[in-house]
Amino acid sequence: AAAGMRGDDARARVCVVQTDPTRAETVAENVARVDARVRAALTRDRGVGMVVCPELGFSRYALRDEEDARAVAREGAVALDWAREIAMTYDTHVAVGHAIEATSGELFNSQTVFAPDGDVAHRYDKSHLYFMDEAWAVEGRRGFEVITLAMKCFVRGAGSAYAEVVRDVKCVSAICMDINPYKFEAPWTDFELANACVGSDLILFSSAWTSAHPDDPEEIKRKPVDFGETVSYWMARLEPLLGNPDAPHFVCANRIGVENDIQFTGCSCVVDLRHRIPRLMLGVREREETAPSCWIELGRASDDDDDEENDARGEQNHSDTQ
């Protein structure tokens, strides 16, 4: 169980899918390979209510232009069909990152959340485009939204047993660059995403986070990924939420692999932001495809359980792939 769990609170199980789309040429091949791992994880870790996948998690990230992106968007239908099937088969929500061509012909870098009945519960279009997105994508117009999902959770029943229930869970979708200042030009202290997540329970973060910029020197590009440094940066960008007992959990699925000499960092994680010292509930240090899950407590945090051993900003982080 998640640390600090109290008997009168609901808890949920969340899963992050870490993918390496550079391993195959097509979306279909990547989906087929990851599918077996995800199904095994969801069969082993029963009770998962939310699965989060990376940004463009089954295709190339570096799309050259609109024509290239349109082809990837058409091919990406396979990943959407897969996510819908996983949601229905395992009675869970699935958030998947993909490119999409709107009826207007505009292209968006999106995250779609499927409900357990296979319906689209929400589609979010990336608000803060990275410079590489600007070659093909249109900025999302609706910004960050708190949406309510009827999500599978568990509450303590008689004795120590937990009973399955459906609870309204408030979620905010976000994609990679969204956590940064807008265009890297807005003031750091605007904290656009963090401020939009006040009052939510989960941040559904699909990411293609890299360890270097294309213009960086080779020694920077080749530098090994530092898990603590990566997660600490995300925590710094969510600073206004830290220590608020009603803050959400940060549920991050990130890619691995190398494209155009740039490393994707992985470091997929689940972090409880409700404590002054943000608590790492799950962290993937290994550079491998994986689909770990963990229990999280929903609702207001206790006042007395700051825990430096599990500080998501420190080197004492532990990897928890329960």
C-alpha positions as YAML, in Angstrom:
chain: A
units: angstrom
residues:
- id: 1
  name: ALA
  ca: [0.00, 0.00, 0.00]
- id: 2
  name: ALA
  ca: [1.07, 3.57, -0.53]
- id: 3
  name: ALA
  ca: [2.87, 5.10, 2.41]
- id: 4
  name: GLY
  ca: [0.66, 7.11, 4.70]
- id: 5
  name: MET
  ca: [-2.56, 5.38, 3.57]
- id: 6
  name: ARG
  ca: [-5.43, 6.01, 5.95]
- id: 7
  name: GLY
  ca: [-8.29, 3.56, 6.30]
- id: 8
  name: ASP
  ca: [-11.06, 6.07, 5.56]
- id: 9
  name: ASP
  ca: [-9.59, 7.22, 2.23]
- id: 10
  name: ALA
  ca: [-9.98, 5.83, -1.24]
- id: 11
  name: ARG
  ca: [-6.91, 4.56, -2.95]
- id: 12
  name: ALA
  ca: [-6.21, 3.91, -6.61]
- id: 13
  name: ARG
  ca: [-3.65, 1.96, -8.59]
- id: 14
  name: VAL
  ca: [-1.90, 3.83, -11.41]
- id: 15
  name: CYS
  ca: [0.41, 2.45, -14.10]
- id: 16
  name: VAL
  ca: [3.04, 4.26, -16.19]
- id: 17
  name: VAL
  ca: [4.12, 2.79, -19.53]
- id: 18
  name: GLN
  ca: [7.70, 3.58, -20.55]
- id: 19
  name: THR
  ca: [8.29, 2.93, -24.26]
- id: 20
  name: ASP
  ca: [11.15, 3.04, -26.77]
- id: 21
  name: PRO
  ca: [9.53, 3.73, -30.16]
- id: 22
  name: THR
  ca: [12.96, 3.81, -31.85]
- id: 23
  name: ARG
  ca: [13.04, 0.01, -31.66]
- id: 24
  name: ALA
  ca: [10.75, -0.40, -34.68]
- id: 25
  name: GLU
  ca: [9.92, 1.40, -37.91]
- id: 26
  name: THR
  ca: [6.15, 1.43, -37.51]
- id: 27
  name: VAL
  ca: [3.57, 2.28, -34.87]
- id: 28
  name: ALA
  ca: [1.99, -1.16, -35.33]
- id: 29
  name: GLU
  ca: [5.27, -2.92, -34.52]
- id: 30
  name: ASN
  ca: [5.81, -0.80, -31.42]
- id: 31
  name: VAL
  ca: [2.25, -1.36, -30.23]
- id: 32
  name: ALA
  ca: [2.54, -5.11, -30.72]
- id: 33
  name: ARG
  ca: [5.76, -5.27, -28.71]
- id: 34
  name: VAL
  ca: [4.55, -3.06, -25.84]
- id: 35
  name: ASP
  ca: [1.13, -4.75, -25.78]
- id: 36
  name: ALA
  ca: [2.46, -7.99, -24.30]
- id: 37
  name: ARG
  ca: [4.30, -6.15, -21.53]
- id: 38
  name: VAL
  ca: [1.28, -4.00, -20.63]
- id: 39
  name: ARG
  ca: [-1.12, -6.94, -20.60]
- id: 40
  name: ALA
  ca: [1.24, -8.93, -18.37]
- id: 41
  name: ALA
  ca: [1.53, -5.98, -15.98]
- id: 42
  name: LEU
  ca: [-2.22, -5.37, -15.78]
- id: 43
  name: THR
  ca: [-2.86, -9.07, -15.23]
- id: 44
  name: ARG
  ca: [-0.25, -9.21, -12.46]
- id: 45
  name: ASP
  ca: [-1.12, -5.88, -10.82]
- id: 46
  name: ARG
  ca: [-4.87, -6.16, -10.52]
- id: 47
  name: GLY
  ca: [-7.00, -3.12, -9.83]
- id: 48
  name: VAL
  ca: [-5.25, -0.54, -12.04]
- id: 49
  name: GLY
  ca: [-7.59, 2.40, -12.62]
- id: 50
  name: MET
  ca: [-5.34, 4.60, -14.78]
- id: 51
  name: VAL
  ca: [-2.65, 3.80, -17.36]
- id: 52
  name: VAL
  ca: [-0.53, 6.67, -18.73]
- id: 53
  name: CYS
  ca: [1.59, 6.34, -21.90]
- id: 54
  name: PRO
  ca: [4.26, 8.75, -23.21]
- id: 55
  name: GLU
  ca: [3.99, 11.63, -25.65]
- id: 56
  name: LEU
  ca: [3.91, 10.22, -29.20]
- id: 57
  name: GLY
  ca: [4.71, 7.03, -27.32]
- id: 58
  name: PHE
  ca: [4.57, 4.62, -30.28]
- id: 59
  name: SER
  ca: [5.99, 6.73, -33.13]
- id: 60
  name: ARG
  ca: [8.95, 8.94, -33.97]
- id: 61
  name: TYR
  ca: [9.03, 12.18, -32.01]
- id: 62
  name: ALA
  ca: [11.09, 14.27, -34.45]
- id: 63
  name: LEU
  ca: [8.56, 14.93, -37.21]
- id: 64
  name: ARG
  ca: [10.01, 16.93, -40.08]
- id: 65
  name: ASP
  ca: [6.97, 18.84, -41.32]
- id: 66
  name: GLU
  ca: [3.18, 18.68, -41.69]
- id: 67
  name: GLU
  ca: [3.33, 15.99, -44.36]
- id: 68
  name: ASP
  ca: [5.45, 13.76, -42.13]
- id: 69
  name: ALA
  ca: [3.12, 14.41, -39.18]
- id: 70
  name: ARG
  ca: [0.00, 13.60, -41.23]
- id: 71
  name: ALA
  ca: [1.47, 10.20, -42.07]
- id: 72
  name: VAL
  ca: [2.28, 9.56, -38.40]
- id: 73
  name: ALA
  ca: [-1.21, 10.71, -37.37]
- id: 74
  name: ARG
  ca: [-2.81, 8.24, -39.82]
- id: 75
  name: GLU
  ca: [-0.54, 5.45, -38.61]
- id: 76
  name: GLY
  ca: [-1.24, 6.45, -35.00]
- id: 77
  name: ALA
  ca: [-4.81, 5.21, -35.27]
- id: 78
  name: VAL
  ca: [-3.37, 1.79, -34.41]
- id: 79
  name: ALA
  ca: [-2.21, 3.11, -31.01]
- id: 80
  name: LEU
  ca: [-5.62, 4.65, -30.32]
- id: 81
  name: ASP
  ca: [-7.38, 1.38, -31.16]
- id: 82
  name: TRP
  ca: [-4.94, -0.43, -28.86]
- id: 83
  name: ALA
  ca: [-5.52, 1.98, -25.98]
- id: 84
  name: ARG
  ca: [-9.29, 1.60, -26.34]
- id: 85
  name: GLU
  ca: [-8.95, -2.18, -26.32]
- id: 86
  name: ILE
  ca: [-6.75, -2.13, -23.18]
- id: 87
  name: ALA
  ca: [-9.23, 0.17, -21.41]
- id: 88
  name: MET
  ca: [-12.16, -2.15, -22.18]
- id: 89
  name: THR
  ca: [-10.34, -5.42, -21.48]
- id: 90
  name: TYR
  ca: [-8.88, -4.36, -18.12]
- id: 91
  name: ASP
  ca: [-11.68, -2.04, -16.96]
- id: 92
  name: THR
  ca: [-9.34, 0.94, -16.67]
- id: 93
  name: HIS
  ca: [-8.71, 4.41, -18.05]
- id: 94
  name: VAL
  ca: [-5.85, 4.73, -20.57]
- id: 95
  name: ALA
  ca: [-4.16, 8.02, -21.50]
- id: 96
  name: VAL
  ca: [-2.14, 7.77, -24.72]
- id: 97
  name: GLY
  ca: [-0.01, 10.36, -26.53]
- id: 98
  name: HIS
  ca: [-0.33, 10.69, -30.32]
- id: 99
  name: ALA
  ca: [-0.50, 13.06, -33.28]
- id: 100
  name: ILE
  ca: [-3.96, 13.78, -34.66]
- id: 101
  name: GLU
  ca: [-5.32, 15.53, -37.74]
- id: 102
  name: ALA
  ca: [-8.51, 17.46, -36.97]
- id: 103
  name: THR
  ca: [-11.37, 17.73, -39.45]
- id: 104
  name: SER
  ca: [-10.09, 21.24, -40.15]
- id: 105
  name: GLY
  ca: [-6.82, 19.74, -41.38]
- id: 106
  name: GLU
  ca: [-4.92, 21.16, -38.42]
- id: 107
  name: LEU
  ca: [-2.47, 18.87, -36.65]
- id: 108
  name: PHE
  ca: [-2.21, 18.57, -32.87]
- id: 109
  name: ASN
  ca: [0.16, 16.86, -30.45]
- id: 110
  name: SER
  ca: [-2.48, 15.24, -28.26]
- id: 111
  name: GLN
  ca: [-3.29, 12.99, -25.35]
- id: 112
  name: THR
  ca: [-6.52, 11.00, -25.52]
- id: 113
  name: VAL
  ca: [-7.99, 9.39, -22.40]
- id: 114
  name: PHE
  ca: [-10.18, 6.33, -22.98]
- id: 115
  name: ALA
  ca: [-12.75, 5.26, -20.39]
- id: 116
  name: PRO
  ca: [-13.32, 1.61, -19.42]
- id: 117
  name: ASP
  ca: [-16.31, 1.44, -21.77]
- id: 118
  name: GLY
  ca: [-14.09, 2.39, -24.71]
- id: 119
  name: ASP
  ca: [-15.46, 5.90, -25.09]
- id: 120
  name: VAL
  ca: [-13.16, 8.92, -25.32]
- id: 121
  name: ALA
  ca: [-13.36, 10.56, -21.90]
- id: 122
  name: HIS
  ca: [-11.15, 13.50, -22.87]
- id: 123
  name: ARG
  ca: [-8.80, 14.73, -25.57]
- id: 124
  name: TYR
  ca: [-6.20, 17.31, -24.72]
- id: 125
  name: ASP
  ca: [-4.04, 19.19, -27.24]
- id: 126
  name: LYS
  ca: [-0.58, 20.30, -26.11]
- id: 127
  name: SER
  ca: [-0.60, 23.96, -25.05]
- id: 128
  name: HIS
  ca: [3.13, 24.74, -24.77]
- id: 129
  name: LEU
  ca: [4.74, 23.57, -28.00]
- id: 130
  name: TYR
  ca: [8.43, 22.67, -27.98]
- id: 131
  name: PHE
  ca: [10.29, 24.19, -30.93]
- id: 132
  name: MET
  ca: [10.30, 20.78, -32.68]
- id: 133
  name: ASP
  ca: [6.50, 20.60, -32.42]
- id: 134
  name: GLU
  ca: [6.21, 23.96, -34.16]
- id: 135
  name: ALA
  ca: [7.33, 22.34, -37.44]
- id: 136
  name: TRP
  ca: [3.94, 20.62, -37.67]
- id: 137
  name: ALA
  ca: [1.58, 21.14, -34.72]
- id: 138
  name: VAL
  ca: [-0.96, 23.80, -33.85]
- id: 139
  name: GLU
  ca: [-1.10, 25.01, -30.25]
- id: 140
  name: GLY
  ca: [-4.01, 23.65, -28.24]
- id: 141
  name: ARG
  ca: [-6.68, 26.28, -27.78]
- id: 142
  name: ARG
  ca: [-8.41, 25.13, -24.60]
- id: 143
  name: GLY
  ca: [-5.42, 25.22, -22.29]
- id: 144
  name: PHE
  ca: [-5.22, 23.14, -19.13]
- id: 145
  name: GLU
  ca: [-8.54, 21.80, -17.85]
- id: 146
  name: VAL
  ca: [-9.57, 19.95, -14.72]
- id: 147
  name: ILE
  ca: [-11.76, 17.06, -15.88]
- id: 148
  name: THR
  ca: [-13.66, 14.58, -13.73]
- id: 149
  name: LEU
  ca: [-13.29, 10.88, -14.49]
- id: 150
  name: ALA
  ca: [-15.40, 8.12, -12.91]
- id: 151
  name: MET
  ca: [-12.40, 5.99, -11.97]
- id: 152
  name: LYS
  ca: [-11.94, 2.59, -10.37]
- id: 153
  name: CYS
  ca: [-10.77, 3.01, -6.78]
- id: 154
  name: PHE
  ca: [-10.74, 0.98, -3.56]
- id: 155
  name: VAL
  ca: [-11.97, 1.75, -0.05]
- id: 156
  name: ARG
  ca: [-11.37, -0.19, 3.12]
- id: 157
  name: GLY
  ca: [-14.30, -2.39, 4.02]
- id: 158
  name: ALA
  ca: [-14.75, -4.78, 6.91]
- id: 159
  name: GLY
  ca: [-11.48, -5.69, 8.55]
- id: 160
  name: SER
  ca: [-8.49, -5.06, 6.31]
- id: 161
  name: ALA
  ca: [-10.20, -5.88, 3.01]
- id: 162
  name: TYR
  ca: [-10.59, -3.26, 0.30]
- id: 163
  name: ALA
  ca: [-13.76, -3.02, -1.78]
- id: 164
  name: GLU
  ca: [-13.80, -1.78, -5.36]
- id: 165
  name: VAL
  ca: [-15.80, 1.41, -5.95]
- id: 166
  name: VAL
  ca: [-16.10, 4.05, -8.66]
- id: 167
  name: ARG
  ca: [-15.14, 7.54, -7.53]
- id: 168
  name: ASP
  ca: [-15.01, 10.91, -9.25]
- id: 169
  name: VAL
  ca: [-11.31, 11.71, -9.70]
- id: 170
  name: LYS
  ca: [-10.25, 15.14, -10.93]
- id: 171
  name: CYS
  ca: [-7.48, 14.99, -13.53]
- id: 172
  name: VAL
  ca: [-5.41, 17.41, -15.61]
- id: 173
  name: SER
  ca: [-3.79, 16.23, -18.85]
- id: 174
  name: ALA
  ca: [-0.40, 17.67, -19.79]
- id: 175
  name: ILE
  ca: [2.31, 16.90, -22.32]
- id: 176
  name: CYS
  ca: [6.05, 17.36, -21.75]
- id: 177
  name: MET
  ca: [6.84, 21.03, -22.59]
- id: 178
  name: ASP
  ca: [3.59, 22.02, -20.84]
- id: 179
  name: ILE
  ca: [5.45, 21.87, -17.51]
- id: 180
  name: ASN
  ca: [7.93, 24.51, -18.72]
- id: 181
  name: PRO
  ca: [7.40, 28.26, -18.96]
- id: 182
  name: TYR
  ca: [5.50, 29.08, -22.17]
- id: 183
  name: LYS
  ca: [8.03, 29.11, -25.06]
- id: 184
  name: PHE
  ca: [10.73, 29.40, -22.35]
- id: 185
  name: GLU
  ca: [9.84, 33.10, -22.47]
- id: 186
  name: ALA
  ca: [7.23, 33.40, -19.71]
- id: 187
  name: PRO
  ca: [8.53, 34.11, -16.20]
- id: 188
  name: TRP
  ca: [9.57, 30.97, -14.29]
- id: 189
  name: THR
  ca: [7.21, 32.04, -11.51]
- id: 190
  name: ASP
  ca: [4.12, 31.94, -13.73]
- id: 191
  name: PHE
  ca: [3.99, 28.16, -13.03]
- id: 192
  name: GLU
  ca: [1.22, 27.79, -15.63]
- id: 193
  name: LEU
  ca: [0.68, 24.03, -15.27]
- id: 194
  name: ALA
  ca: [1.08, 23.90, -11.49]
- id: 195
  name: ASN
  ca: [-1.46, 26.67, -10.95]
- id: 196
  name: ALA
  ca: [-3.92, 24.99, -13.32]
- id: 197
  name: CYS
  ca: [-3.69, 21.77, -11.28]
- id: 198
  name: VAL
  ca: [-4.91, 23.27, -7.99]
- id: 199
  name: GLY
  ca: [-7.91, 21.23, -6.87]
- id: 200
  name: SER
  ca: [-7.06, 18.18, -8.98]
- id: 201
  name: ASP
  ca: [-6.19, 14.62, -7.90]
- id: 202
  name: LEU
  ca: [-3.97, 13.44, -10.77]
- id: 203
  name: ILE
  ca: [-1.67, 15.10, -13.31]
- id: 204
  name: LEU
  ca: [-1.66, 12.78, -16.35]
- id: 205
  name: PHE
  ca: [1.74, 13.65, -17.82]
- id: 206
  name: SER
  ca: [2.67, 12.13, -21.20]
- id: 207
  name: SER
  ca: [6.25, 13.04, -21.98]
- id: 208
  name: ALA
  ca: [9.09, 12.81, -24.49]
- id: 209
  name: TRP
  ca: [11.61, 14.49, -22.18]
- id: 210
  name: THR
  ca: [15.17, 14.67, -23.42]
- id: 211
  name: SER
  ca: [18.49, 15.21, -21.67]
- id: 212
  name: ALA
  ca: [19.84, 17.71, -24.21]
- id: 213
  name: HIS
  ca: [18.91, 20.25, -26.88]
- id: 214
  name: PRO
  ca: [19.84, 19.51, -30.54]
- id: 215
  name: ASP
  ca: [22.29, 22.45, -30.45]
- id: 216
  name: ASP
  ca: [24.13, 21.16, -27.38]
- id: 217
  name: PRO
  ca: [27.70, 19.82, -27.74]
- id: 218
  name: GLU
  ca: [28.23, 16.09, -28.11]
- id: 219
  name: GLU
  ca: [29.50, 15.63, -24.54]
- id: 220
  name: ILE
  ca: [26.19, 16.95, -23.21]
- id: 221
  name: LYS
  ca: [24.19, 14.70, -25.53]
- id: 222
  name: ARG
  ca: [26.15, 11.64, -24.43]
- id: 223
  name: LYS
  ca: [26.02, 12.39, -20.72]
- id: 224
  name: PRO
  ca: [24.27, 9.59, -18.78]
- id: 225
  name: VAL
  ca: [20.74, 10.40, -17.66]
- id: 226
  name: ASP
  ca: [20.51, 11.46, -14.00]
- id: 227
  name: PHE
  ca: [17.19, 10.28, -12.51]
- id: 228
  name: GLY
  ca: [17.35, 12.61, -9.51]
- id: 229
  name: GLU
  ca: [18.20, 15.63, -11.64]
- id: 230
  name: THR
  ca: [15.34, 14.96, -14.05]
- id: 231
  name: VAL
  ca: [12.67, 14.41, -11.41]
- id: 232
  name: SER
  ca: [13.96, 17.31, -9.32]
- id: 233
  name: TYR
  ca: [13.42, 19.64, -12.27]
- id: 234
  name: TRP
  ca: [9.82, 18.50, -12.65]
- id: 235
  name: MET
  ca: [9.30, 19.06, -8.94]
- id: 236
  name: ALA
  ca: [10.77, 22.56, -9.21]
- id: 237
  name: ARG
  ca: [8.22, 23.34, -11.91]
- id: 238
  name: LEU
  ca: [5.38, 22.09, -9.67]
- id: 239
  name: GLU
  ca: [6.66, 23.99, -6.62]
- id: 240
  name: PRO
  ca: [3.41, 25.92, -5.89]
- id: 241
  name: LEU
  ca: [1.65, 22.59, -5.26]
- id: 242
  name: LEU
  ca: [4.22, 21.07, -2.90]
- id: 243
  name: GLY
  ca: [3.06, 20.73, 0.68]
- id: 244
  name: ASN
  ca: [-0.59, 21.48, -0.06]
- id: 245
  name: PRO
  ca: [-2.41, 18.54, 1.60]
- id: 246
  name: ASP
  ca: [-4.94, 18.63, -1.26]
- id: 247
  name: ALA
  ca: [-2.32, 18.62, -4.04]
- id: 248
  name: PRO
  ca: [-2.47, 15.99, -6.80]
- id: 249
  name: HIS
  ca: [-0.20, 13.08, -7.66]
- id: 250
  name: PHE
  ca: [2.11, 13.55, -10.65]
- id: 251
  name: VAL
  ca: [1.77, 10.49, -12.92]
- id: 252
  name: CYS
  ca: [4.51, 10.68, -15.56]
- id: 253
  name: ALA
  ca: [5.15, 8.31, -18.47]
- id: 254
  name: ASN
  ca: [8.25, 9.17, -20.48]
- id: 255
  name: ARG
  ca: [10.00, 7.69, -23.49]
- id: 256
  name: ILE
  ca: [13.48, 6.19, -23.74]
- id: 257
  name: GLY
  ca: [15.70, 5.62, -26.77]
- id: 258
  name: VAL
  ca: [17.76, 7.95, -28.96]
- id: 259
  name: GLU
  ca: [16.60, 10.00, -31.95]
- id: 260
  name: ASN
  ca: [18.96, 12.26, -33.90]
- id: 261
  name: ASP
  ca: [21.64, 11.74, -31.22]
- id: 262
  name: ILE
  ca: [19.27, 13.02, -28.50]
- id: 263
  name: GLN
  ca: [18.47, 10.77, -25.52]
- id: 264
  name: PHE
  ca: [14.97, 10.51, -24.12]
- id: 265
  name: THR
  ca: [15.42, 10.30, -20.38]
- id: 266
  name: GLY
  ca: [12.84, 7.78, -19.21]
- id: 267
  name: CYS
  ca: [12.57, 8.44, -15.45]
- id: 268
  name: SER
  ca: [8.86, 7.59, -15.54]
- id: 269
  name: CYS
  ca: [7.48, 8.13, -12.07]
- id: 270
  name: VAL
  ca: [4.57, 8.71, -9.72]
- id: 271
  name: VAL
  ca: [5.06, 11.45, -7.13]
- id: 272
  name: ASP
  ca: [2.80, 12.45, -4.24]
- id: 273
  name: LEU
  ca: [2.90, 16.26, -4.19]
- id: 274
  name: ARG
  ca: [0.79, 16.66, -1.04]
- id: 275
  name: HIS
  ca: [3.80, 16.78, 1.27]
- id: 276
  name: ARG
  ca: [6.36, 19.53, 1.80]
- id: 277
  name: ILE
  ca: [8.91, 16.92, 0.74]
- id: 278
  name: PRO
  ca: [7.40, 15.42, -2.45]
- id: 279
  name: ARG
  ca: [7.17, 11.66, -2.08]
- id: 280
  name: LEU
  ca: [8.36, 9.28, -4.77]
- id: 281
  name: MET
  ca: [5.81, 6.47, -4.95]
- id: 282
  name: LEU
  ca: [7.30, 4.86, -8.06]
- id: 283
  name: GLY
  ca: [10.42, 5.64, -10.06]
- id: 284
  name: VAL
  ca: [11.94, 3.91, -13.09]
- id: 285
  name: ARG
  ca: [15.70, 4.34, -13.25]
- id: 286
  name: GLU
  ca: [16.27, 1.55, -15.73]
- id: 287
  name: ARG
  ca: [16.46, 2.48, -19.41]
- id: 288
  name: GLU
  ca: [14.04, -0.21, -20.48]
- id: 289
  name: GLU
  ca: [10.49, -0.63, -21.63]
- id: 290
  name: THR
  ca: [8.34, -1.34, -18.63]
- id: 291
  name: ALA
  ca: [4.85, -0.84, -17.20]
- id: 292
  name: PRO
  ca: [5.09, -0.63, -13.40]
- id: 293
  name: SER
  ca: [2.22, 0.43, -11.16]
- id: 294
  name: CYS
  ca: [1.71, 1.56, -7.58]
- id: 295
  name: TRP
  ca: [-1.04, 2.37, -5.11]
- id: 296
  name: ILE
  ca: [-1.73, 6.00, -4.32]
- id: 297
  name: GLU
  ca: [-3.90, 7.58, -1.66]
- id: 298
  name: LEU
  ca: [-6.61, 9.94, -2.85]
- id: 299
  name: GLY
  ca: [-7.90, 12.75, -0.69]
- id: 300
  name: ARG
  ca: [-6.34, 15.06, 1.82]
- id: 301
  name: ALA
  ca: [-2.93, 14.08, 3.21]
- id: 302
  name: SER
  ca: [-2.13, 13.68, 6.87]
- id: 303
  name: ASP
  ca: [-0.27, 16.60, 8.44]
- id: 304
  name: ASP
  ca: [2.47, 14.59, 10.11]
- id: 305
  name: ASP
  ca: [4.09, 12.42, 7.48]
- id: 306
  name: ASP
  ca: [6.85, 14.29, 5.66]
- id: 307
  name: ASP
  ca: [9.40, 11.64, 4.77]
- id: 308
  name: GLU
  ca: [12.90, 12.58, 3.68]
- id: 309
  name: GLU
  ca: [13.79, 9.01, 2.76]
- id: 310
  name: ASN
  ca: [11.32, 9.14, -0.14]
- id: 311
  name: ASP
  ca: [12.10, 12.72, -1.20]
- id: 312
  name: ALA
  ca: [11.47, 12.85, -4.95]
- id: 313
  name: ARG
  ca: [14.02, 15.64, -5.26]
- id: 314
  name: GLY
  ca: [16.90, 13.85, -3.56]
- id: 315
  name: GLU
  ca: [19.46, 11.18, -4.38]
- id: 316
  name: GLN
  ca: [17.94, 9.00, -1.68]
- id: 317
  name: ASN
  ca: [15.04, 8.18, -4.03]
- id: 318
  name: HIS
  ca: [14.22, 4.52, -4.20]
- id: 319
  name: SER
  ca: [12.95, 2.68, -7.25]
- id: 320
  name: ASP
  ca: [9.54, 1.19, -6.56]
- id: 321
  name: THR
  ca: [8.00, -0.93, -9.25]
- id: 322
  name: GLN
  ca: [5.51, -2.75, -7.05]
...
